[in-house]
Amino acid sequence: GRAGAALDADDEIGIDVRLRQGRRNAGDDGELLHHALRSALTSQISPASAQRNWLEAQLSGSDRFWKLVFFHHPVYSSARGDFTHRAYLEPLFNEYKGDLVFQGHHHYYERTFPITAGTAVDKAQEPNYVDPQGTIYVVTGGGGGTLATASPNGLSARYKSTYHHLALKVDEDVLS
């Protein structure tokens, strides 16, 4: 495998999606809210957990333009998302308008259509979304180790089993 090998520019997958938000007013570069969670144990993100309560407080109290969350075990993935994580975390992303959720665990790249309550929405806008009505979930696990494969499902907008890294550009009301 390529574990530990440096990735070069040919391995860049850019986020391969363009989001434009008209529902909120863009501000300066301080408009990006991002949080990393520890998701190894279900108890760490259960409704009674301090971490989930903290995340809900951060999301609900934020007026930031972009809301991004990072954690390890995927809520949505063609290989198999974590249904407990989905039950505990997806309602927060729906209620507080999470834009992107970055996940790992599976060793490939996959991006969903915007998802609300388990349903893909705004598919016709792919890949240039304006005010998507759901959260986009990205599995980005191709940074090393042995690549895995999956069978993309109806929620998957893009899938590729490849070593990669992501490039994300934030330009006021456009994320690409």
MOSUL-V388802 format. One record per pair of residues at least 24 apart in sequence whose ideal C-beta (glycine too) atoms are under 7 Angstrom apart, sorted by the first residue. I is the first residue (numbers start at 1). J is the second residue. Records with the same first field share a line. If there is no record, write none. Layout:
I = J  J
This chain:
1 = 145  146
2 = 144  163
3 = 144  145
4 = 144
5 = 144
7 = 143  163  164  165
11 = 163  164  165
12 = 164  165  167
13 = 109  164  166
14 = 167
15 = 166  168  176
16 = 111  127  158
17 = 111  127  129  136
18 = 127  128  129  174  176
19 = 99  129  132  174  175
20 = 129  130  173  174
21 = 65  131  173
22 = 130  131
23 = 131
24 = 65
26 = 65  172  173
27 = 65
31 = 64  65  66
32 = 64  66  68  170
33 = 62  64  66  67  68
34 = 68  70
35 = 69
36 = 70  71
37 = 69  71
39 = 71  72  73  85
40 = 72
42 = 84
45 = 85  88  89
46 = 88
47 = 88
52 = 88
55 = 92
56 = 92
59 = 92  96  98
60 = 96
66 = 99  170  175
67 = 96  97  98  99
68 = 99  100  102
69 = 98  101
70 = 102
71 = 103
72 = 103  104  105
73 = 103  105
74 = 103  105  106  137  139
75 = 101  103  137
76 = 112  115  137  155
77 = 106  110  139
78 = 110  150  151  152  153  156  159
79 = 106  148  150
93 = 135
94 = 135
98 = 135
99 = 135  175
100 = 136  138
101 = 135  137  138
102 = 138  140
103 = 137  138  139
104 = 140  141
105 = 141
106 = 139  141  148  150
107 = 141  142  145  146  147  148
108 = 139  141  142  147  148  149  150  159  160  161
109 = 139  140  142  159  160  162  164
110 = 139  152  156  158  159
111 = 136  138  157  158
112 = 136  137  155  156  157
113 = 155  157
115 = 155
120 = 154  155
126 = 157
140 = 166
